[in-house]
Amino acid sequence: MPQKNEKMVSGNCETCEFYDYDEEYEVYTCSMRLDEDEMRRFMLKDTQNCPYYRFYDEYKSVHKQI
């Protein structure tokens, strides 16, 4: 249960702004600097409560222009 000031963030990596394709290795990776525990969760695909999750909206700049 999150504390009063703690923000509960959930989402999957495929919709995250920091989930990028690495052309050199030909895999998707998280572009955030993860510590050892966070990297373990990322590798095990246990990312329901990722503190860095930010929804990627490819039309974000278009919305601002309207």
TORTORBA-315872 format. One line per field, with one value per atom (N, C-alpha, C, CB): residue number from 1; residue in three letters; chain; x negated, y, z negated. Coordinates in Angstrom, 2 decimals. Each point is the difference from the previous one (the first is absolute). Glycine has a CB too. Layout:
BEGIN
nr <- (NUM_...) .
rest <- (ala_...) .
kette <- (A_...) .
u <- (X_...) .
v <- (Y_...) .
w <- (Z_...) .
END
This chain:
BEGIN
nr <- (1_1_1_1_2_2_2_2_3_3_3_3_4_4_4_4_5_5_5_5_6_6_6_6_7_7_7_7_8_8_8_8_9_9_9_9_10_10_10_10_11_11_11_11_12_12_12_12_13_13_13_13_14_14_14_14_15_15_15_15_16_16_16_16_17_17_17_17_18_18_18_18_19_19_19_19_20_20_20_20_21_21_21_21_22_22_22_22_23_23_23_23_24_24_24_24_25_25_25_25_26_26_26_26_27_27_27_27_28_28_28_28_29_29_29_29_30_30_30_30_31_31_31_31_32_32_32_32_33_33_33_33_34_34_34_34_35_35_35_35_36_36_36_36_37_37_37_37_38_38_38_38_39_39_39_39_40_40_40_40_41_41_41_41_42_42_42_42_43_43_43_43_44_44_44_44_45_45_45_45_46_46_46_46_47_47_47_47_48_48_48_48_49_49_49_49_50_50_50_50_51_51_51_51_52_52_52_52_53_53_53_53_54_54_54_54_55_55_55_55_56_56_56_56_57_57_57_57_58_58_58_58_59_59_59_59_60_60_60_60_61_61_61_61_62_62_62_62_63_63_63_63_64_64_64_64_65_65_65_65_66_66_66_66) .
rest <- (met_met_met_met_pro_pro_pro_pro_gln_gln_gln_gln_lys_lys_lys_lys_asn_asn_asn_asn_glu_glu_glu_glu_lys_lys_lys_lys_met_met_met_met_val_val_val_val_ser_ser_ser_ser_gly_gly_gly_gly_asn_asn_asn_asn_cys_cys_cys_cys_glu_glu_glu_glu_thr_thr_thr_thr_cys_cys_cys_cys_glu_glu_glu_glu_phe_phe_phe_phe_tyr_tyr_tyr_tyr_asp_asp_asp_asp_tyr_tyr_tyr_tyr_asp_asp_asp_asp_glu_glu_glu_glu_glu_glu_glu_glu_tyr_tyr_tyr_tyr_glu_glu_glu_glu_val_val_val_val_tyr_tyr_tyr_tyr_thr_thr_thr_thr_cys_cys_cys_cys_ser_ser_ser_ser_met_met_met_met_arg_arg_arg_arg_leu_leu_leu_leu_asp_asp_asp_asp_glu_glu_glu_glu_asp_asp_asp_asp_glu_glu_glu_glu_met_met_met_met_arg_arg_arg_arg_arg_arg_arg_arg_phe_phe_phe_phe_met_met_met_met_leu_leu_leu_leu_lys_lys_lys_lys_asp_asp_asp_asp_thr_thr_thr_thr_gln_gln_gln_gln_asn_asn_asn_asn_cys_cys_cys_cys_pro_pro_pro_pro_tyr_tyr_tyr_tyr_tyr_tyr_tyr_tyr_arg_arg_arg_arg_phe_phe_phe_phe_tyr_tyr_tyr_tyr_asp_asp_asp_asp_glu_glu_glu_glu_tyr_tyr_tyr_tyr_lys_lys_lys_lys_ser_ser_ser_ser_val_val_val_val_his_his_his_his_lys_lys_lys_lys_gln_gln_gln_gln_ile_ile_ile_ile) .
kette <- (A_A_A_A_A_A_A_A_A_A_A_A_A_A_A_A_A_A_A_A_A_A_A_A_A_A_A_A_A_A_A_A_A_A_A_A_A_A_A_A_A_A_A_A_A_A_A_A_A_A_A_A_A_A_A_A_A_A_A_A_A_A_A_A_A_A_A_A_A_A_A_A_A_A_A_A_A_A_A_A_A_A_A_A_A_A_A_A_A_A_A_A_A_A_A_A_A_A_A_A_A_A_A_A_A_A_A_A_A_A_A_A_A_A_A_A_A_A_A_A_A_A_A_A_A_A_A_A_A_A_A_A_A_A_A_A_A_A_A_A_A_A_A_A_A_A_A_A_A_A_A_A_A_A_A_A_A_A_A_A_A_A_A_A_A_A_A_A_A_A_A_A_A_A_A_A_A_A_A_A_A_A_A_A_A_A_A_A_A_A_A_A_A_A_A_A_A_A_A_A_A_A_A_A_A_A_A_A_A_A_A_A_A_A_A_A_A_A_A_A_A_A_A_A_A_A_A_A_A_A_A_A_A_A_A_A_A_A_A_A_A_A_A_A_A_A_A_A_A_A_A_A_A_A_A_A_A_A_A_A_A_A_A_A) .
u <- (-0.84_0.84_-0.88_1.83_-1.67_-0.84_0.29_-0.09_-0.94_0.16_0.71_-2.09_2.43_0.76_-0.74_1.03_-2.33_-0.78_-0.59_-0.50_0.59_-0.60_0.94_-1.29_0.75_0.80_-0.12_-0.31_1.43_-0.01_0.01_1.21_-2.26_-0.13_0.01_-1.30_2.13_-0.02_0.13_0.99_-1.49_0.06_-0.97_0.68_-0.56_-0.96_-1.00_1.70_-2.85_-1.12_0.30_-1.51_2.32_0.26_0.62_0.28_0.36_0.63_-0.78_2.20_-3.40_-0.79_-0.89_0.03_-0.18_-0.84_-1.47_1.61_-2.05_-1.40_-0.33_-0.05_1.00_-0.21_-0.41_1.70_-2.99_-0.56_-0.62_-0.42_0.40_-0.62_-1.48_2.18_-3.02_-1.44_-0.39_-0.37_0.04_-0.30_-1.28_1.14_-2.09_-1.26_0.23_-1.22_2.04_0.26_1.31_-1.28_2.07_1.28_0.98_-1.21_1.30_0.93_0.58_-1.28_2.41_0.57_-0.60_2.16_-2.49_-0.58_0.64_-2.17_1.97_0.42_-1.15_1.55_-1.28_-1.07_-0.29_0.65_0.10_-0.28_-1.20_2.44_-3.15_-1.12_0.56_-1.63_1.77_0.60_-1.06_1.84_-1.48_-0.92_0.15_0.11_-0.85_-0.04_1.38_-2.37_3.09_1.32_1.01_-0.50_0.45_0.91_-0.28_0.17_-1.45_-0.36_0.49_-2.01_1.92_0.49_1.50_-1.80_2.56_1.44_0.30_0.37_-1.15_0.18_-0.26_-0.67_-0.40_-0.35_1.03_-2.41_3.02_1.03_1.39_-1.40_1.48_1.26_0.99_-0.35_-0.18_0.80_-0.02_-0.52_1.22_-0.10_1.32_-1.83_2.71_1.30_-0.12_0.97_-1.96_-0.13_-1.28_1.30_-1.62_-1.22_0.09_-0.34_-0.63_0.05_-0.30_-0.68_0.15_-0.37_1.02_-2.37_3.41_0.96_0.62_0.47_-0.51_0.65_0.62_-1.64_2.93_0.70_-0.55_2.05_-2.39_-0.53_1.15_-2.16_2.29_1.04_-0.69_1.64_-1.67_-0.72_0.62_-0.68_1.91_0.67_0.00_1.43_-2.29_-0.05_-0.23_-0.86_-0.10_-0.29_1.16_-2.43_3.15_1.15_1.10_-0.57_0.78_1.03_-0.31_0.39_-1.66_-0.37_0.24_-1.69_1.62_0.18_1.45_-2.08_2.97_1.44_0.57_0.20) .
v <- (-1.18_1.18_1.25_-1.25_2.15_1.19_0.95_-0.23_0.95_1.01_1.21_-0.80_1.74_1.16_0.79_0.12_0.12_0.78_-0.83_1.56_-2.87_-0.89_-0.18_-1.18_1.34_-0.13_-1.43_2.46_-3.13_-1.35_0.09_-0.91_0.43_0.06_-1.42_2.17_-2.41_-1.32_0.14_-1.03_0.08_0.00_-1.01_2.40_-2.70_-0.94_0.74_-1.85_1.25_0.67_0.39_-1.29_0.55_0.29_1.38_-2.44_2.99_1.32_1.09_-1.14_0.82_0.94_0.86_-1.60_2.85_0.95_-0.42_1.81_-2.54_-0.37_-1.37_1.38_-2.02_-1.31_0.20_-1.09_0.92_0.32_-1.22_2.33_-2.29_-1.07_0.29_-0.46_-0.50_0.13_-0.70_0.08_0.70_-0.55_-0.85_1.97_-1.61_-0.75_-1.44_2.15_-2.32_-1.32_-0.61_0.68_0.12_-0.43_-0.50_-0.58_1.31_-0.31_1.30_-2.12_2.02_1.14_0.05_-0.15_1.34_0.17_1.21_-1.03_1.09_1.15_1.00_-1.39_2.62_0.99_0.72_0.31_-0.65_0.58_-0.72_0.61_0.09_-0.62_-0.77_1.85_-3.15_-0.83_-0.54_-0.62_0.53_-0.65_-1.52_1.98_-2.72_-1.45_-0.65_0.05_0.38_-0.56_0.36_0.12_1.12_0.44_-0.74_2.25_-2.47_-0.72_-1.45_1.49_-2.09_-1.37_-0.07_-0.43_1.38_0.03_0.21_0.89_-0.01_0.25_-1.27_2.40_-3.12_-1.22_-1.10_0.61_-0.63_-1.00_0.46_-0.78_1.97_0.59_0.21_-1.09_1.40_0.30_1.52_-2.27_3.00_1.46_0.70_-0.23_-0.43_0.60_1.31_-2.28_2.41_1.19_0.77_-1.15_1.27_0.69_1.48_-1.66_2.19_1.41_0.96_-0.70_0.18_0.84_-0.04_-0.39_-0.40_-0.16_1.35_-2.35_2.66_1.20_-0.39_1.60_-1.44_-0.39_0.76_-0.51_-0.21_0.61_0.34_-1.29_2.57_0.47_0.62_0.41_-1.15_0.48_1.26_-2.35_2.66_1.18_1.17_-1.51_1.43_1.01_1.41_-1.76_1.91_1.32_0.51_-0.57_-0.34_0.40_0.57_-1.77_1.15_0.48_1.41_-2.35_2.67_1.34_1.05_-1.03_0.64_0.94_0.33_-0.88_0.03_0.19_1.05_-2.36) .
w <- (0.00_0.00_0.00_-1.22_2.19_0.05_-1.14_2.45_-2.89_-1.03_0.60_-1.20_0.36_0.45_1.09_-2.27_2.10_0.95_1.13_-1.85_1.74_0.99_1.18_-1.81_3.01_1.20_0.54_0.54_-0.35_0.53_1.52_-2.04_2.65_1.45_0.53_-0.09_1.08_0.59_1.50_-2.07_2.76_1.45_0.53_0.05_1.22_0.53_0.87_-0.07_0.24_0.67_1.44_-1.47_2.16_1.40_0.23_0.35_-1.36_0.14_-0.73_0.21_-0.69_-0.77_0.90_-1.92_1.53_0.74_0.01_-0.63_-0.38_-0.13_0.60_-2.05_2.68_0.61_1.45_-1.55_1.83_1.31_0.67_-0.80_2.11_0.78_0.18_1.19_-1.55_0.15_1.30_-2.52_3.54_1.33_-0.01_1.02_-1.87_-0.05_-0.47_-0.46_-0.61_-0.55_0.51_-2.02_2.73_0.56_-1.05_2.08_-3.17_-1.08_-0.56_-0.57_-0.10_-0.71_-1.40_1.34_-1.79_-1.33_-0.69_0.78_-2.07_-0.78_0.02_-1.49_1.90_0.10_-1.33_2.38_-3.43_-1.32_-0.60_-0.33_-0.54_-0.70_-1.19_0.73_-0.58_-1.04_-0.94_1.57_-2.86_-0.92_0.14_-1.62_0.86_0.15_-0.21_-0.77_-0.26_-0.28_1.09_-2.44_2.89_1.06_1.30_-1.08_1.39_1.21_-0.08_0.30_-1.46_-0.19_0.29_-1.73_1.18_0.26_1.48_-2.31_2.95_1.42_0.80_-0.32_0.00_0.73_-0.22_-0.22_-0.95_-0.31_0.42_-1.91_2.51_0.45_-1.15_2.21_-3.38_-1.18_-0.20_-1.07_1.93_0.00_-0.32_1.66_-2.38_-0.30_-0.77_-0.01_-0.84_-0.84_0.33_-1.80_3.04_0.41_-0.35_1.87_-2.62_-0.38_1.16_-2.28_3.37_1.14_1.13_-0.60_0.45_1.09_0.37_-0.76_2.03_0.53_1.34_-1.19_1.31_1.21_1.20_-1.34_2.39_1.21_0.93_-0.22_0.52_0.90_1.20_-1.90_3.02_1.17_0.61_0.44_-0.81_0.53_-0.99_1.36_-2.37_-1.05_0.57_-1.57_2.47_0.58_0.85_-0.02_0.65_0.82_-0.88_1.70_-2.86_-0.95_-0.45_-0.77_0.58_-0.45_1.07_-1.48_2.75_1.09_0.27_0.97_-1.43_0.25_-0.92_0.75) .
END
